[in-house]
């Protein structure tokens, strides 16, 4: 199936975007009727464009000639009832000949770019959907207008050179006539020759005025092109590319990036701008060269070309230095002596001959203060505050993706030098960054650019127990970093609703499902340590210290540590039931009891423990001694418990649990996650398994989840357990010694 056939299977809104990028000068009918021919001819075509490359120009010219011939042949071969299409194809052939004969590479490169975009949309259709931002279409339109302006300037420049050459011939002829006038002795003949010379002088002056006017118009065309290019470039770099970089931080918190700021679209814009700028710069250089060579300018006309050259060179510098970006960020919590990866990319690497030299890229780690100095001086220094292994690579061009990038796959941070801590600061609050830097020449080697880019902030740790607080630092930074901030400043106080959204994104990315509005309100009350009305006011703010520094009342851990532990145990052990909606999780104990009191005996729900980090407890309805409903809470399970027996297996073990709140039979909710019972591994032995048993407390009704389970004796709690209140018992099972069975105590009030 041809690429075009696959494109036509895409959703309508993506088709409209593809039709748009072809522009008014390339009718979509041409793409349709010559689909396979175009794809076959451009399958291995290079996107490199340089007016000095004769081979590329010849390749483009051959393609244009063959395209026109194929259009005319296709038009002839169509049946007569397709008269409208026949006319359209013949018109396209004439227009291509008229518009692109002097610059075939313009059409050639445009078609290669369009086919590249088609391939991207076919491979990643969800990333090609353009958000309904009218400015996106404005950028596409502006780029197309600039390309037309560049072609117009090029034609005007060429015509002006011809005018100057004609003028120079007239000047030489006039000077020759003036010399001859001096040799004429006959008065009447001398007067006649003088009159002719005067007429000739007037004609030369008129032609000089005409040339001067055309030159000023050309310079004005250059200035307008530079002005509009600068405006479009500012929008692309300061709006779309900057937003893409901010989205990288949001993605670090689990958010999806905006497709309108899709990096491939931004690269296409930047490549077009680079070609526009380079072509304009080349035309200005040619105009300056012609002016100095011909010496036919009027002295009283200001020369604006040098300033135009300065302006267009500055545009090029801004574009190149800002399009050296980090495509794949390094891990933001980085452990020493652990391998990590990152990828940098030059968005204009497919133009300006840069891809031919494979520039070297060096990576170093810098402190927050060094990052600030780099930004302030706009110069990457050799300073670093650590040692990174495998930190040098070369930008390489990928013909398939049309990208110039380098992937560092095996870097390793060996050493780190930390700054002095102030007040309550700890190593998990300290931010570093990776600095990527390179230098290369463009064009004919006369322009050398030094480029650098800084990663999102990273926190360096040496032990896994430093992860929770490190992720607090990174989560806050990713959520509240401003586009134009000083590295890596963030506010100390933010709106709760914004923080809640960041937590929601992070929880979804980690566990697969968003939090509910009830969950979010519970988290709000947990963070502020008080009851709050629903919905929460938009102006409610929370401090950094409230978020991750101040312990929860009557607890030894902070709000963030508690939230992070719940997220971690859900990701590692509870993901399936959580994604199914079988775990409520974030809910007050009192509200859980209110819900359950309205339900029949044996109804249960699961909530995260308030008192134990990473603990989840089961609350269920039982019948008290007085016959009234009684809500009981099973001692919280933690990750260590689940490494022995999963939550679903434990729920299956408890015969007193019937319905998952509000009324779903427990086997429907959890059987898919239980461990199947298999045959004994050895036929010479009787199979055994570990089961969870509910042990009654002194104030609870006696229960027997498994009447046939052998009896055992309660022993003292094991001090090595994360769940200190759990005990162990020994099974008296024939003569098998030391088979331990875990016992789960029932407590209605000791645990929250």
N, C-alpha and C positions, 0 to 999 in steps of 0.2 A: 504494500500500500504506500502510495506517495505521501510525502510530508504534508502536502496541501490537502489530501483526502483526510488525513488525521486531524488537521487543523479544523476542517469543516465539521468535525464531530464534537468540537468544544462548545461550551455554553455560549449563548448569543452575545453576552456582554464582553467575553474575551474575543470573540470574532470581530466585534465592533472596534475593539482596541487595536487588533492586528490590521484591520482595514485602514485605520487612522494613520498608523505609522508609515504606510506606503505613500501617503500624501497625494496631492492633486496631480503631480506630474507623472505618476505611475498608476494608471487605471487598474483597478482590481481585476477587470476582465482579462488583462494581459497575464496577470499571475494565474488566473484560473485556466485559460485555454493553453498556456504554455507551461503548465505546472511541472511536468516531468522533464521537459527540455531545460527549464531554468535550473531545477534542482541538480540535474546531471552535470550541467556546465559549471555550477558554482559549488559543487560538492567539496572540492579541495582548494577552493580559492582562499587567498590570504587577505586579511583585512588591512594589511599595511598600506598606507597611502603616503606618497612623498613625490612631489612634483619633479624631483631630481632623479627618480628611479625610472629609467627608460623602459626597463623590462615590465614594470607594473603598468606603465602608461600603454605600452604596446598590447599587453594582455587585456586591458580594459577596452582599448580601441577595437581589438579583434572581437571581443564579446559584443560590443555595441553593433558592429556591422553584422555579425551573425544573428543577433536579436532582431534587427530590422528585417533581414531576409526571412527569418522564420515567421515573423509577424505577417509579412506579405504572403508567404506561402500558406499559412494557416487561414488567412482571410479568403484566399482563393479556393481552398479546399472545403470551406463551409458550405452547406446547402443554401439555396436561394431564400428559403424561409427564415434564415438567420441574417437577414439584411442589416438589421441594426448593429449586430455584433461585428459583421464584416466591415461596416463603415467605421465602427469604433476602433477596430484593430488597425485599419489602414491609417486613421487619424493618428493613432499612437505611434505608428512607424514614422510618419512625417514629423510629429512633434519631437520624438527622440532624436531624429537626424538634426533638427533645427536647434534643440536645446543643448544637446550633449556632444555634438561633433567636436567642439573645441575643448571639451573637458569630459571625456568619456569615463574617467575614473570616478567622477561624482556619482553617476548612475550606478556604476559597478560596485562601488563601496556601499551605496545605499541599499542595493539589493542583498548584498552579503549580510549587512546588519539586520535587515528584515527577516531573512531566513534564520539567522541566529536567534532572533526573538521568537520566531515560530517554534523552533526546536525547544526553547525553554518553556513555552506555554504548553506544548504537548507533554513534556516531561513533568512539569510542575504546575498544573493548571490552577491549583488553589493559590499559588503565589503570584499569578499573573493577573488576578482580578484587581482592577484599579478602583480604589476608593473614590467615591463621587466628590472629588476635589476639583473644582473648575480650574485651579491653578496648574494642575497636572497637564491638562490639555493645553493650557496657555504656554507651558514650557515646550511641548512638542511643536506647537504652532510657531512660537518664536524661533526655535532652532531651524525650522524649515525656512522661515523668512530670512534668517541670517545667511543660510546657505545660498539663497537667491541673491542676496546683497553681495556676497562674496563673488559669485559668478559675474554679477553686473560690474563690480569693481575691476575684476580681472579683464573683462572685455573693454571697459573704459581705459584701463591702463594700456592695453595692447593698442587700442585706437589712438590714444594720445601719443604713443611712441611713433606711430606712423605719421601723425600730424607733425611732430617735431622733426622727423627725418625729411619730410617735404619742405618744412620751413627752412631747415638747414641748407637744402639744395637751393632754395630761392635766395637765401642770404649769400651763398657762394656765387650764384649767378649775378646778383646785384653788385657784389664786390668786383666781379670780373668786368661788368659794364662800366663801373665807376673808373676802373683802371683804364679801360679803353677810351673813355671820355677825355682823359688827359692827353691822349695822342691825336685827337681830331683837331685840325687847324682851321678848317672851313667853318666860319661863324654860323652860317645857317644850319649846317649839319650838326655843329656842336650844340646849338640851341635845341634842335630836334632830339638829339641823344639825351640832352639834359632833361627835357620834358619827359621822355620815356623813363629816365632814371627816377624822376620824382614820382611818376605813376607806380613804378616798380617798388619804390620805397614805401609808398602808401599801402600797396598790396601786402608787402612784407610786414608792415606795422599792424595791418588788420589781421593778418594770419597770426602774428605774435599775440595780439590781444585775444584772439580766439583760443589759441593754445593755452594762454595764461588762465582764461576763464575755465577751460576744460580741466586744467591742472588743479585749480582751486576747487572745482566741483568734485574732482577725484579725491582730493584731500578731505573734503567735507564728507564724501562717501566713506572714506576710511574712518573718520572720527565718529560718524553715526554708527558704523559697524562696531567699532570699539565700545562705544557708549552702550548700545543695546546688548552686546555680548557681555559686558560687565554686569548689567542688570540681571540678565538671565543667569550668569554664573553665580552671582551673589545669592539668588533664590535657590539654585541647585545646591550650593555648598552650605549656606547658612540656614536654610529651611529643611530641605530633604535629607542631605547627608548628615547634618547635625542631629536631626530627629532620628535617623537610622542609628547613630551612635548612642543616643539616649535610649533608644529601644533595646540596644544591647544590654544596658543595665537592667531595664525592665525584664528582659529575657532571662537575666541572671536570677530574677525573682520568680520566674516561671511564666511570664506573660508571653503572648504571641506578638510578633512584630507586625507593624502595619504594612500591608502589601503595596500601598502607594509609594512607600519609601523603599521598595524592593531594590536591593543593591545592583542587580543586573540592569534595571531601568536607569538607575543613577549612573552606572558606568556608560551606558549608551549615550546619555546626555553629555557626560564629561568627554567622551571620545569625540563626539560631534563638535563640542566647544573647542577642544584641542585642535582639531582640523581647521575650524574657522579661524582661530587665533593664529595658527601657524601659516595658513594661506595668506591672511591679512598681513602678517609680519613679512612674509616673502614678497608680497606685492609692494609694500612700502620700501623694502630694501631695493627692489627693482626700480621703483620711481626715483629714489635718491641716486642710484647709480646712473640712470638715464639723464637726470638733471645735471650731474657733475660732468658727464661725458659730452653733452651737446652744447653747453654754455650758451643757451639762447634765452635765458630768463631775464625778466625786467628787474632792475635793481630795487625798485620801490615796492615790490610785492613781498610780503613776509613769507619766510620759509617755515611752514608748520609741520613738515615731514619729520624732523628730528624728534619733536615732542610726541608725535603720533607713534614713532618707533619706541620711545620710552614707555608710553602708556600700554602698548600692546605687549611689550616684554614683561611689564609688571603683571598684566593679566595672566600671561603664561606661567610666571613664577607662582602666583597665587593658586592657580589651578593645579599645578604639579605638586606643590608642597601640601595641599589640602586633600589630595586624592591618594596619598600614601596612608592606607588605613589597616586596622587589624580586623581581618574578616572573622577569625575564630579566636575569641579571647582565651587567655590562659586561665586556669582555675583560680577563683578569687580567694579561696582558702588553700594556701600552698604549704605543704609539709616538706621540710628539709629532707634531702636525700631520697626524694620520691620523684619518679619521672612525670613529666607533664608536657603538653603540646600547645602550640599556637600557630596561627597562619596570618601572614600579612599579604596585602595585595595592593598593586598600583593600578588604579582605575583607568589611567591613560596609558598603560603599558603597551597597548595594542597599536598605539600611534607614535609618531615622532621618533621612530627607529630605536626606542628604548629597549625593546625586547631582543634586539640583536646583540646586546652587550652583556646580558645576564648580571646586573649589578649585585654586589655583595651586600648582605644585610647582617648587622651585628646586634645582639640583644644583651642588655645589661639590666640589673635591678637597681632602682633608685628610691630614695626616701621621699616623703611628702615635700620636704623643704627643697630637695633637688628637683623635683617635678615642678614646683613653683618657679624656681630659678630658670629652668628650661623654657617654660611658657613665657616668662617675663622677658627674657633675652632673645627668644625665638631662635635659640641655638642649642643644639645638643652637645653637651660636654662629655668628656671621658670619665667623669665622676661616676662612681657606683658605690653601693653599700653592701655588696655581697659578691659571691662568685657563682656563676652559672656555667655548667658543663654543656658542651655541644651547642654553643650559642652563636654560631656563624653559619650562614647559608646563602644561597644565590637565588635571586628572582628568576624563575623559569617560565617560559610561555607554553601554555597548553593549547594545542591546535583545536582540540575538541570543544573546550569551554570558552576559548578565546580570552583567557585570563592570564595575566602576568602575576605570579604569586610565589611564595616560598612557605612550605610547611615545616615547622620545627617539631619533629615528632618525639624527640628523645632528650629534651632538655632536663636538667636536674640542678636544683639549687643546693650547693654544697655548704656555703657559709652565708651568714647574715650579720650585719652590724646594726645594732639598734640605737635609737636616740635615748637620751635621758628622759625618764618618766616624771610627769608632774602630777601632784595631788593623788587622785584616785585612779590615774591612768594605769593600764596594764598592757602587756604585750599584745593582747587580743584587740586592743583599741588602735594599735599603730598601723598606719596604712603605708604600703609601698606600691610600686608600679614597675612594670617592665617597659624599658625604653628600647624601641626599635629604630635604627638609623641606617642610612645609606647615602650614597652620592653617585651621580652619573651625569654624562653629557648627553645633550639632545641635538637634533639636527646634524650639523656638520662638525660638532664637537666644540663650537665656539661658546656655547652656554653650558655651564656646569651647575647642577643643583644639588644642594645638600638637603635631604628630607629626613624627617623624624616623626614618630608618633608614640603616644603614651597609652598604655593599656588602662582598662578599668582598674580601680584600686584593688590590691590584694593584701591579705593578712597572712603573715608567715607564722606557722606553728611548728612545734617539735614533737607534740604528743596529741593523740586523738582526743584526750579530755579537754583540749583547748578549743575544739570545734564549735560547741554551742555559742560561746561568747563571740568567737570570730565571725560566725554567721550572723549574729546580731549586728555587728559593725557593717558587714557587707550588705545585709538586707536593708538597713536604714540608708546607706549610701546609694544603693541602686534605686531606691524608691524616691529619694528627695534631692538627687543631684541636679543642679541647674545646668543648662546647656553651656553657658559661658562662665562657669564658676572658676575661681582660683582653686587649683588642686589642693586637697580634696575636701573643700569646705562644704558642709551641710548644716542646715539649721538644727538647733538644739530642741526646738519645739515645733510640732507639726499638727495638722488636723487629724483627729482620730480616724475620720472616715477614709482619709488617704492611706493611713497606716493599715487600717482594716482591709482595704482592697489589696494592699501589698501582701498581707498575711494570707488572704484568701487565694491569691495567685500562687503563692509559694506552696500552700497546702495542696492545691490542686495539682501542681507540677510534680509534687513529691508522692501523692497518694492516688491521683487519678480522678478525684471528684471535688467539686466546690463545696464550701461550707454553706449551710442554710442561713437565712436571716436570723433564726433563733440562735444558731451557733454564734453568729457574729455579735449579737447583742450580749450573749453570755460572756464572750471574750472581752467586750467593752467593760462590763461590770467587773470582770476579773482583773483587768489592767488598772482600773481606777479604784478598785477595792471598795466599791459602794454600789447600791442600787441606783439605776438610772432609768428615766422614762424611755419608752419606745415610741417612735424612732429617736435615735440620738440626734441632738442638734448639730447642724453643720459646722458651727463655730467651736465645737468642743475640741480642745487641744491636749496633747500629751507630750510630756518631756522625755528626752532620751533617758534620763535617770529612771523615770517611772517604767519605761519600756524594758530595761535590761540591767539596771544597777541596784534598785531598791528591792529588798526581799518582800514577798507577799506576807501580810500579817500572819504571825504564828508559824511561819515556814522559814526554811533555810535557803530557799531558792527564789529566783526572780520570775516575773511573768514570762519573759522570753524563754528562760530555761525550762519552765513548765510546758509552754507551747511547743518548743522544739522537741522535747522528749515525747510528747504525744504524737507529733508528726513523725518522728523517727520510728516509734513502735508500730504505728499504722503502716508506714511504708514497708517495714521489714517483715511484719507478721500478720497484719490485719487488712491488707490491701483489697482482697477479694470481697469480704463482707462489707468493708467501707464503701467500695464502689457500687455495691448492690443497694446501699442505703440501709443495711441491717444494723449499722452502728450509729446511734445518735451522737455519742461522743461528748460534745461540748454542751452540757446542760447542768443546771443547778441540781443538787441533790434533792432539795425541797420540791422543785418543779417535777422531777422524775417521780417522786412519791405521789404528788398530786395526780399525775397522769395514771399511775398504776392503781391507785385506790379505786378508780372507776372501772377496773378491769377484773375479769374472773381470776380465780386462783391459778397460779402457774404462769401468769403472764410476766414477761421480763423485758428489760431493755439494758443496753450497754452504754456506759458513760465513762469518761476519763476521770480518774481519781484526782481529787483536789489535794490530797496529802502526799501522794507518792509519785515521783517523777517517772513518766512513762508507764504509769499503771492504768489499767482499765478494769472496772468493776461491773458486776452484774447485780442489778436491783430487780427483785421479783416479789410477787404477791403470794403471801402464805396465809394460812388460817391460824389465828392465835388461839390460846387456851380458852378464851371467852367466845370463840366462834366468829370473831370479827376479823376483817382483813388486816394483815400485818405486813409491812414492807421490810424486807430483809436485804442486806447488802453483802455480797461475797467479798472476802478480802481481795484487794486488787492483784491482778496478774501483771507481771512485767515480762520484758524480753527474755529474761533468764527462764521464767516459767514456760514460755512458748517454745523455747529450744528443747524442752522435755516433752511437751504435749501441746498441740495447737489449741487455739480458742475454740474452733469448731468441734474438735474431739472432746474437749472438756464439757461443752454445752450438751453434746450427745450423751456424755456420761451421767449428767444430772437428770434423773427421772422426774424431779420436782419442777422442772422447767418444761412448760407445754407450748406456749405461744409467744412469739416475738411481738412486742408491742407494735400495733394495737391488737392484732388478732391473727397473725400469720403462723401456721404450724411451724415449729422450729425445724423440722426435717426439710421443709421446703426452702427455708432460708439458708441452712448450713450444711446439708448433706453433701452438696457438691464439693465442699472444702474438707470433708472429713477423710481420715486415712482409711483406705479399704483394709478389711481384715483378710490377711493372706494365710496360706497353709503354713505349717511349721517348717522351718528351714531344714530340720533333720527329723526323719520319720521315727527315730528312736526316742524322741522327747515329746512331752506334752507341751503345747504352745502356751505362752503366757503373755500378758500385756500390762502396761501401766494404765491405771484409770484414776480419774479424779473423783474423790468422795467428799460429800458435804458432811462436816463434823459439827454436831449441835453444840452451841454454847450453853452456859448455865441457864439462860433465860429464854431459850428457844425450844420449840417442840422437838422431840426426838424424831429423827428422820433416818431413813435407810434407802439411799439411792440405789444401791445394789444389794438386795437381801442375801444373795449367795456369795458376796465378796467375803473372803476370809477375814477374821477379826485381827486387830492389831492394836498396839499400845502407843499412846501419845508420848513423844519424848520432848526434851527441851528444844527450843528453836536453835537452828544452826546459825552461828554468828557470821558465817561467810556469805549468807544469802542477801540479795538486794532487798528482798521482802522480809523484813526482820520478824514479822509476827507469824510466819509459816513454820510449821513443824514437820517432822518426818515420823513415820511409823514403820515397824518391821512386820512383814507378813509371816504368819505361821502356816506355811504352805508345804505340808509334808516335811521332808528333810532338806529342802532347798534353803541354804543359808544366805543371809545378807541381801535378800531381794527387797529393795526399798520401794515403798509406795507413798506418793505425796498425798498429804492431807490438806484440805482447804477448810479453814475454820469459818464459821458464820458469825458475823458481828453486825449488829443493827445500829450501833452508834459510835464505836471507837474510831472507825475510818470515815472520812468525808469524801 
